[in-house]
Amino acid sequence: MSPRAWGILLVLSGAIFLEGIDVAMMGVALPAIQDDLGMSTASLQWVVSAYVLGYGGFMLLGGRAADLLGRRRMFLLWLTVFLVFSGLGGFADSGWVLILSRFVTGLAAAFMTPAGLSIITTSMPEGPQRNRALLVYAGIAAAGFSLGLVVGGLLTGLHWRWVFFAPVILAAIILVAALRLLPHEERPARASGFDVLGAITITAAMLLLVTAVVRAPETSAARTASTSAAGLLVLAVFVAVERRSSAPLVRLGILRSAPLVRANIGAVALAGSFAGFQFMLVQYLQHLRGWSATETGLAMLVVGIDAVLAPVLTPRLVARFGNTRVIVAGFASASATYAFFTGIGADTVYAAMVPALLMLGVGFALAYGPLTIAATDNIAEAEQGLAGGLFNTSFQFGTALGLAVATAVNIAATTSDTSGGLLDGYRAAFVVPLVTAALGLVVTLGGLRGHRGLRGHRAEHAG
């Protein structure tokens, strides 16, 4: 790639790094935020859930808006919104202001992220060059998730408000670089055919489904079921609308791509297992072990090995073994980590945790980038924003689902406020990411069998 192409890639990768580090830092800062603002545990969860609600609820709309209204335009606009509301969160003096700022920040990410990803996939030809760019992009994103835990701990040691102010500084730098480097584009001709009814129904459906998931630990089963049913009903209405629309927001035929569907299921499993594990590990270290936010962040530093492996090692492995095998190895590595922590003790030494945490970093490095490639490969240029929106929706929905289920299991399995009672809850909760990653592994193996069958069929046909 030319120096300018590298510059564009680094700007767009910086935006996904910003999104990842923002989410990860928040997880470490939650106990300090709770103490300072006097928030209950139920309301504290909404600091995370409000972001996921905005992100997951509007992602498909954001992806299609990038295709129809202009990718550069959407990226710059919503990066600015991200910057402003992250700053608002830093000045919040009450829980509701903080929750509002997180919702709008998630909403901004829902439009910004698929726009950035689709700029990459439409500006580079399909094949090795695009794959290399996507692996660099995904590697930097993975670095945001892992390094955010460390940076979040260090910044929380100063004051939790720096967890909000630091992204403002980074977003401002990215915005200046993006204004200079991102190429101008004409408004797409299809913008006049925007599917308003489809946009309303899919956004309402996603909001209802994500709300059902994130509120599951704190509400009754009946209310969760009714909210889920309402979401599925609106989703059915959306499907009916899209079948009759001359310019659908989501062309349903895109879901006939088996690799795309497997990639999105894999994204749900990868994000869900990681989010549930991260949340419970922070609780275990800070509440049961009494570690500070800084100590917790430094303990997670080893997971940041993915920042090195993803852009350096993963492209070579993909070139040699193919996407599917590398994803399988990633899920297997992550599963080994989660299996270790299901047997964690009240006084397990950190040295015993290090190999498992390293395995998690390796697993994330191997799975995230290849899943991104699989989700956007062989997709028409006009639908790259949609494909990116689908993938990121799956990632955020998986985050919400993994967090909610792990929290619910933790609450149900915690037998008392004693050390032993808390440990029972954490051990049970760590089973959730293990099962989730194992499901991702099984789905990915199905793709590997399909690939072998297709190769065998081609060889037989050639013979």
Steps between C-alpha positions, in 0.01 A plus 500: 500500500602859444591724796165679464314167504685405817408836648130445423517148646662625821240776540212255462675246722548776755123547510431132573785508756323796660174307519669193648709681758198710603296188581785318674603794719143535620495144633795567733367839615151382600570440873651848536208658313255316725670626817534860382149546358322277752345280232330171580626178341192487276552856373874443463435223249325759283826692458607202287157397374401849377805504272422152370136597450590800285769308313308180436165667442615735225787308338308363202357844432849645531644250256238567237519876554870481411412330169220743416608835647878487460762315701736793560211728596359251753843422645592864565158602632466220751863511610427859602190391693708227668753762609239741643303247703806322632601838642150542646543171686820630655314798649201295621408552866205260506431151377232592246728751323771236478257240364364748243851585381584131462184436295576781254868398485387147406261646243788697348716187485214318324525742206874566512631142514332344191579815302870463581506128425323546167747770394774238534312225318393725211832676450710183471460213254376169637786261565833507687523880522155541651552201730826649625330834563209335684737299718690817592166670568377212716835472678489864602138454609599201712780708650240756605299239688800353682713810560188685613495283810851613590454865407164506675658377821776761485263786418252393768789519745517872416121547482227311319408814303822459299347184355264738316740785430774283346273386211416867432867576441548192281179569305612859432831377356325244280247759382771744388686223315177371341406843367839516330537144372159350422411554134190699412214314339181587318168426663390156376220514243288251698468733799155608382375142537557482873276238664348704784252235620771236494731726700231562763401135540853352513616763748194442720551122481869523594427741785236265643719189466809665648289647783363154579853364522663775704210523748468122546711485821291764677144430387250215502505215252150597386605856415812376320289256299243765409767750390671231293170399343427863410845529344451184294156620388640832378785309334241294311334824389841622379549185292158548343584864420833408342342235277268761353744791482645603164812636678527295822713615791625142537493278194393171656685304234829600662416255779519210255880522524598218736848646573340834592249332735772291666718809540220686673422209732871481573501873581216448750693216665836679506364827638258333741760275655759779529258758646358263759847381600647849524215632715514205740880500522501869598236429766697198626829691526358817654215375718629159612875553487496870594722614214501865395394617154866560411602151613210349306598687185863395526394140561317504167804636315598155374174475305639788293725255319230503233611853409829350379378168362194618306677722242824298489426128544133467402544611135767233448284231656200600289713495184626152581202325664196707398250700700298214642787303652641811664158586650471143633839536669389832648185359657689197630759725666235722660307195621810375680518832688139491610531135607789592731302773675201275574724343764652824635560516874464776757878533523627384159832671439530733202786298351256212452261727310758637258512203255120496477483876439768467232289231333205741496711766328611245242143383448367849441785578259430187297120528485407868470677596178409189299135536610505856366630375165239223483219746576588733211652265240316453169253778586412759234654845549156662533428277801832519684350741755215258558739207542707702747183601683387138528838392634523777757137448603583136568806605698302744716205266544744231609652744749158576648400134508826377656495771765134444589520121522825502699353757741177300541690178568729679746205640695319166507809302606631738769404324822608769750706817547787297640815423304380148431155614391641761264744247356214260421334775300813590304584138418149442367510822298830398335319197355296736280794623286630143480172371357466802270850458354441126456186575298701737282756225450231251392345745250840579351587131469182463295648745252822302490312180415309687229826627354647149492184365339507768232869434432433126475207557265713721276779241492249226413346714229845579356578128494 
